[in-house]
């Protein structure tokens, strides 16, 4: 077991971001292009893949009342701070937001679909009467592959990025499996192993969950659960308390609360989902902090393990992946063994597989509440040694093969599903 590499994988696949990561990637691309444009900004051209368009159309932009690709691009071009990466517009001032809105409302931002084979593709070109600049992010939310100034290519490395710290999906796939993850979590030493992103996830994602619980955001799924608990329609128990806490964090994030999250595999919602159910359950059940920390680590590593083959964006909802990680973390939290963790994988992917991703938006909190509730049920079944049988659906006797079957469904089915979903969404908006 390469302990150092596992820690590097965690710290590479978990990062700080504010708001939905797809609008953030668009704003970051625009900000990178703006650094290369001489003179006043006059026109913005955005070209993005179907998955980016789908996930950015309805997501709230932090610190504003706006949603959508055009506003994200305009704000990034007006005031984006490239060195802050996915927190690129955190410091936008009221006058910056007003300037961005002026560009959008006067038709100076043109958004179209890019037919690039990569699911994660953002291209932003900025022009005025005399000068041009362009930037492209592809394959990952901060992976800059091209920066152009007056049609001449220039350097494209983001501040703080080095080749030595780059981790590939193939490297993750070769390194992680269920048994290796379990053995790492059992033996990890928090004094020596670099697990700072797990500690940040517990603190930062806990903060946005509290923010969502205290405020008025989106569909208020978390509030609704608590109101129903008080009315006696739902129970005050370990499951519903965790569902409410997790949903509250997603409520706030998708509504554009100006508060960061720690992501998992490029998604803030998945970062919240891999963290908060385990944290909430540990608190409700009085389980000690060390066991909780190890369980959260396992949940995140399982999410990364599944996602490395699944891709950052898909036609299937990523909450199913993070929810599976969370179910595995709950099994560990409650004293389960590696075999029972495999049962949790089979139970989850025998249940929530097929949940469609129709973009990032307020009702992501509703989908995540479904996945968290299911994670508890699947974990409890696993602890009772109850497992969906290999004769059923895509489930295999080997949970690693079940994961491969799930990934195949997502990867091979996504192009058809994404095109249909995007067509419906664009037609509806017209």
CORPESUL-V816876 format. One line per field, one symbol per residue. ss: DSSP state (@ for helix, = for strand, . for the rest). phi: phi as a letter, one per 20 degrees, with the letter a starting at -180 (. if undefined). psi: psi as a letter, one per 30 degrees, with the letter a starting at -180 (. if undefined). A space follows every 50 residues. Layout:
ss = ???
phi = ???
psi = ???
This chain:
ss = ..@@@@@@@@@@@..===..@@@@@@@@@@@@@@........======.@ @@@@@@...=......=.@@@@@@@@@@@..@@@@@@......@@@@@@@ @@@@@...=====.......=======....=======.....======. .===........@@@...@@@@@@@..@@@@@@@@@@........@@@@@ @@@@@@@@@@@@@@......@@@@@@@@@@.......@@@@@@@@@@@@@ @@@@.....===.=..=@@@@@@@@@@@@@@@@@@...@@@@@@@@@@@@ @@@@@@@@@@.....=..@@@@@@@@@@@@@@@....@@@@@@@@@@@@. .....=.......@@@@@@@@@@@@@@@@@@@@...............@@ @@@@@@@@@@@@@@@@@@@@@@@@@@@@@.
phi = .efffffffgfeecbebdmfffgffffffffffffdeenffdbcddcbfg ffggedfcefegmcddcoffffffffffbfdgfelfdfdgefegffffff fffffdmecddbfdeefffdbcccddbcfdcbbbbcdbnbfceedbcccl mdfcgcefgnecffefcegfffffedbgffffffffdfdfedfedfffff fffffffffffffedcclelffggffffffeneceebfffffffffffff gfffengebfcdeclncfffffffdfgfffffffemefffffffffgfgf ffffgfffefnfcbfeffffffffgfgfffgfgenfdfffffffgffffe degofeedoeaffgffffffffgfgfgfffgffeldbgfffdlefdfeff fggfffffgfffefgfffffffffffffff
psi = kjeeeeeeeefefklklkakfeeeeeeeeeeeeeffkkakkekkkkklle eeeeffegkkkkglgllleeeeeeeeeegkjefgcghegegklefeeeee eeeefgggkkklkkhkfkfjkkkkkklafflklkkkkkelfgjkfkkkjh gkklkgklkfklefgkkleeeeefekleeeeeeeeefkjffekjhffeee eeeeeeefeeeeffajkbfheeeeeeeeeefgflljleeeeeeeeeeeee eeeffgkikllklkhgkeeeeeefeeeeeeeeeefhkleeeeeeeeeeee eeeeeeffffleklfkkffeeeeeeeeeeeeeegglaeefeeeeeeeeff dfkfkkjhlkaegeeeeeeeeeeeeeeeeeeefghkkkkffjbfklejfe eeeeeeeeeeeffeeeeeeeeeeeeeeee.
